[in-house]
Amino acid sequence: METTKEQIEKEAAKHKAETFAKKAEVLKAEATEKIDEAKLAALDLAEKAADKFEEIKEKVKKAL
């Protein structure tokens, strides 16, 4: 293998591009994970709100 400056620069650029691609994949996976967490939190809040609504509805029925 010849180790000219051009070959080393090409190899370094290739490694840099591969690293960038891998980092992009990780960032995409992390973003997807955060979106999933947000969806789950929203569902949890919706369930709590529905439960609270049912509690209030029952209290109103008893009060009337």
Buried (B, 14 or more C-beta within 10 A) or exposed (E): EEEEEEEEEEEEEEEEEEEEEEEEEEEEEEEEEEEEEEEEEEEEEEEEEEEEEEEEEEEEEEEE
